[in-house]
Amino acid sequence: MSARILHIARNTFREAVRDRVLYNLIAFALLLSGAAIFVGQISIDIERLVVVNLGLTAVSLFGVVIAIFIGIGLVSKEIDKRTLYTVLSRPVRRWEFIVGKFFGLAGTLVVNAFFMAIGVFGALLYVAHKFSKPDALILVALYFIILEFLIICSLALLFSSFSSPLLSAVFAFSLFVIGSFADDLRGFARMAHGFMRWIATGAAYLVPNFSTLNVISAVAHQQPLSAQLVLQNTLYALFYATMALSGAVLIFERRNLK
Amino acid sequence: MAAIEILGLEKTYMVGFWRKRPKRALEPLHLTVEEGEIFGFLGPNGAGKTTTLKMLMGLVFPTAGTARILGRAWTDPEVKAQIGFLPEQPYFYDYLTAHELLDYYGQLSGVPAAVRKPRIEEVLSRVGLTDVKGLQLRKFSKGMLQRAGIAQAILHNPRLVFLDEPMSGLDPLGRREVRDLIEQLKREGKTVFFSTHILSDAEALCDRVAIIHKGQLRGVGAVEELTSSVQGKIEVVWQGTQIPASMKSLGAECHVTGDTVRAVLGENQQDAAIDALRRDRIRLIAITPLRTSLEAYFVEKLQHPQAVPENTVGKAAGTKA
């Protein structure tokens, strides 16, 4: 990786930290501690299931919200505030700027997810008093959540490269919601006929398939996950994020910075 | 070698929401700036100065034309390691301190880590920000931000420095310091290309200037050359309070002060004015040529509808002051 990409990524991470984005971790920790105590009191035998479900869903939602709200401003804010001028007037290629921003945001979310994961395991230990072997599957679910973040980051950057922050947020959040029901959309496409089938199939494969990345329920129920799924999801997320990032670069390379 | 060669750069924006229509921001511009000179790019607000600078920095793409910077294509990213740029009304990452900002820009410009730290200290001291180097930029005043902007533009020891309205937001002392800094850069052998609408700054600093208005180049050359091309004026002073009719007919602007009269008229009417005073046996006290300022030239060029012909620009551009 070019050193310039690394510097831009580090600065993006520093911005997130200084803008107190990671303060959400405190809110998250409080939520999980409260939930663990509450669940411990009211649940009989399903404490683990509730804590894992609640914890991982919160990790995912917190991360997605952060990814969208930071991601949509990554490029447009730099253009509006003109901070970009003094960066691009240096030997920095436009694609390096976009890729650096992507890694900076992805790094922020990974750090975020790491600390939130500690919270989840802490809450689990509180209610179950010990870890069991199937709890290792939580790590796989967290890995899939990080893959989900990568896709969201790249989409937020893609929209940010040509649209206003508000519209970018709407686009990114809409795609997240639609993508969460991608399996249903594919099912609908299979049942549709004629022209509608073409449209539905196209849309089903174009939107990111977040359904396949969501294994929270399976992990909570201690169902096994295949290595093939891990490989498949990894390749899918990397491919999708690369495509969206390439789109962002292509648009940004041609953009006049007024 | 020319530091900057602008070869017909032009920019047309499409404006309007439904029915897009073209708006010319910059007519084809031909300009050459020699290495080692301070070049002033003058024009009123909206003349096309910032558009030109943005095109040279690769921030805005030209509709047509090309340019060369330090002998290389202006789009070559490596050439940017040798240029510094201060945008108009700069705004920086306000969560960083001045030291962190310069460190970040130093990294992006490829300044080696060993050199970076002492260089940052030197540049901060040069722009007078040493005492506040640990303060976040969100707490900086406009003038301090301008100084930080100048610091980042010269941090990597560039051969060519572009400054867009560098005196903007500075108090008189700050302006003086920036002037000194620009002169110092010239002494170090650097080329400085700066845009401004403050003519006194340009007159005091520049080896050569170009005047741009409504996207058209209206004049280019050394300040003395340009001002000498404007019709000169003289001031004639004589004894008494009488203003001869023949003097009035020459179009002189006359003012009676005590027992003397002062008249300002065109340089070419000097002999006619002397003859008129002799005829009326009036005692002549003094005839003084009035220095034409850059402002007079600037105003004339702004009112003049014609752009500088391309061949004239080439000739003028090649003449170093």
Interface residues (C-beta under 8 A of the other chain):
Chain A: A3 R4 H7 I8 N11 R14 E15 R18 D19 K81 R82 T83 L84 Y85 T86 V87 L88 S89 R90 P91 V92 R93 R254 N256 L257 K258
Chain B: K54 M57 G58 L59 V60 F61 P77 E78 K80 A81 I83 F85 P87 Q89 P90 Y91 F92 Y93 Y95 L96 Y104 Y105 Q107 L108 S109 G110 G149 Q152 F162
